[in-house]
Amino acid sequence: MDIQTRKINFVQEFLRLRNVKLIEKFEKILLENKAKEYETNLKPMEMDEINNIADNSIEDSRYGKVVNANELSIHD
């Protein structure tokens, strides 16, 4: 059975679930897996890259290319 067929079968079975605890377990597995994938794709920055970002930030601040944090709040 190929991966696409397996996923379709899994989704069909998942949609039939009525057990909240089991659904929570699946959610936890998915979230943990996503976190692991994210962590494995992280790469440390080189010091010159960090310095470059800091220099750009200082320059943006100097020329007023900044936004006040209060302006970022979401208004209904």
Secondary structure, DSSP 8 states (H G I E B T S, - for coil): --HHHHHHHHHHHHHH---HHHHHHHHHHHHHHHHHHHHHH-----HHHHHHHHHHHHHHHHTT----GGGGS---
